[in-house]
Amino acid sequence: MKSGKKARKKWAAQGENPSEIFLRGFVAAGLLTAIRDRLDPEEPNATARKVLRHALQGGCALTAATLTARALSRNQYGPAILAAGLGAAGLMAAEQALRPVAAEAPAFTEETNLVEEEEE
């Protein structure tokens, strides 16, 4: 339990802890996506999936950037690389898990090819 207290004191001395940074980026990116897409004439409704994806990515990006900058300011290159790498992994995970559902393309078979040739 003592190490938990030390970690909290360490983060308190540096400013916000990573969860506060993530939450700030999450809310900011989510609001930007929701409002910006609502005003877009081509796609006036922001899907919940898109807002969530962008919010998660915004939180990951802001947290990674902040922690990387803190580590670099102390010349701690290992933690800086780790923070940047974990941020990139978080961005990719959110993209893969919440990417837009693509319209299914029709399967190509010999029958569809023959039908297309006969129509021409």
Backbone hydrogen bonds, N-H to C=O, Kabsch-Sander energy under -0.5 kcal/mol:
donor,donor_aa,acceptor,acceptor_aa,energy
5,K,1,M,-1.5
6,K,2,K,-2.0
7,A,3,S,-2.4
8,R,4,G,-2.2
9,K,5,K,-2.3
10,K,6,K,-2.4
11,W,7,A,-2.5
12,A,8,R,-2.4
13,A,9,K,-2.1
14,Q,10,K,-1.1
15,G,11,W,-0.9
20,E,17,N,-0.8
21,I,17,N,-1.8
22,F,18,P,-2.7
23,L,19,S,-2.2
24,R,20,E,-2.0
25,G,21,I,-2.2
26,F,22,F,-2.9
27,V,23,L,-2.4
28,A,24,R,-2.2
29,A,25,G,-2.5
30,G,26,F,-2.1
31,L,27,V,-2.5
32,L,28,A,-2.3
33,T,29,A,-2.3
34,A,30,G,-2.4
35,I,31,L,-2.6
36,R,32,L,-2.6
37,D,33,T,-2.2
38,R,34,A,-1.1
39,L,35,I,-1.3
40,D,37,D,-0.8
46,A,44,P,-0.6
51,V,47,T,-2.3
52,L,48,A,-2.6
53,R,49,R,-2.4
54,H,50,K,-2.6
55,A,51,V,-2.4
56,L,52,L,-2.7
57,Q,53,R,-2.3
58,G,54,H,-2.5
59,G,55,A,-2.3
60,C,56,L,-2.5
61,A,57,Q,-2.7
62,L,58,G,-2.4
63,T,59,G,-2.2
64,A,60,C,-2.6
65,A,61,A,-2.5
66,T,62,L,-2.4
67,L,63,T,-2.6
68,T,64,A,-2.4
69,A,65,A,-2.4
70,R,66,T,-2.3
71,A,67,L,-2.3
72,L,68,T,-2.6
73,S,69,A,-2.0
74,R,70,R,-0.8
74,R,71,A,-0.7
75,N,72,L,-1.5
76,Q,71,A,-2.9
77,Y,75,N,-0.9
80,A,76,Q,-1.4
81,I,77,Y,-2.4
82,L,78,G,-2.5
83,A,79,P,-2.6
84,A,80,A,-2.3
85,G,81,I,-2.6
86,L,82,L,-2.7
87,G,83,A,-2.1
88,A,84,A,-2.2
89,A,85,G,-2.3
90,G,86,L,-2.3
91,L,87,G,-2.2
92,M,88,A,-2.4
93,A,89,A,-2.5
94,A,90,G,-2.2
95,E,91,L,-2.1
96,Q,92,M,-2.7
97,A,93,A,-2.5
98,L,94,A,-2.1
99,R,95,E,-0.7
102,A,100,P,-0.6
109,T,107,A,-0.6
113,N,109,T,-1.7
114,L,110,E,-2.5
115,V,111,E,-2.3
116,E,112,T,-2.1
117,E,113,N,-1.9
118,E,114,L,-2.2
119,E,115,V,-1.8
120,E,116,E,-1.0
